[in-house]
Amino acid sequence: MLITRHIEEPCPKCRVSGKYGNVNVVSNILNRGCNNCGEWMRYPLPDIRKKVIYLDQFFLSHAFRDQEQAFIDAANRIKDMASRQLVVCPYSSVHTDETHLWRHEQQENLYKFIKQTARGYKFNEAYEIKQVQVHRAFDAFRSESDIVQTLEERDAFREDIHRWDDYFWIDIRPFLGDLEAMRQGKTAAIERLVDLFPEWRNLTTTFEEDVNMEARGYGKSLLDQYLQTVVNVSTGSLISYLEAPIDTMYVESLLHCDSSTMEIDDRLKRIGAFFSSPYFTSIPNVRISCGLFAVLRKMVKNGAYTNPANARRKLAGLFYDSECISVFRPYSDAIFIDRAMNQWCEDPEAKLLEPHETKMFSVASWDEFHNYLDLVEENYTDDIREALNWVYPGVYP
Ligand SMILES: [Zn+2]
């Protein structure tokens, strides 16, 4: 067997030293073994409940650059707390996309750093989480049951993140789309958004109305994209099916419901009705992202972003930031995010939409961030400290 950590004491069975030690950690069991006599021992480790901290690309790329002391200190502290099983900072599809869209020779090293900081833990892909949420809302819509959605941790993670880390983690190859198409799509989306601003400036709608307009618009775009894909496929352009935005999959998968008992036209109509119902607006990621866009509408109405070129530059990262906040934040205990986005989330009307208790931090709140980590330190109990010394002998005296 492969001894990962040799320990000083001799093997309790054959009394030989130097061949006995820790092998691995599986499902909160520390396995120890001896290469002399073949003895195998299992040590149960105490239950742990880690705090999930989402570190955005801005934080991680600054920590990686290793130049600004505030980022270096925070990153080192988080790394230490993660290895002591107090926190976990899973990476997401947003990290994967943003890193690979970054044209830089350090790209792969940054990605490696991000995965190391996460200790291999990963959120499910954004589209998987959105798909689960949309189906749950659609089920409620069909059965006319409770509109309020619960958030289940298992929707966001494939594995148990509250287990003791093993010595090794498996590096998963990233799923990457067409990077050039993603770059162009991102630029085009921001351009289309900024082009809407003159129209927005004349709106006299309330915040609530703006949230609903955003949600209706999103639902309509999902249906339109899907229908366009169907047209392209029927005219023989299969490649367009392959290149269809991942969002069209939501319509596709909703269409499967009751496919043996309902005609396709009725199913499509029903999806249309669902998209314009409160069930759709109450989907967690839809509600939060539409809330953020309603904050943007409010700022535009109040005279912000009048220069289109500046607006495009300032809002370049908006769609990724919105995805972090609307998809991954609700499954996190804390999030470290861009200062401007943090301010958007602090908008009193946007806050009402987001009753989750995720703590939010940015470069404007380093002290609060460290105070939060101080509180998490209280979870470092004597039994965890003791177990940590079994798993990493001599490292945490
Ligand atoms: Zn032995």
Residues whose N, C-alpha, C, O or C-beta is under 5 A from the ligand:
A	BS01	ZN	C11 K13 C14 C34 N36 C37 G38 E39
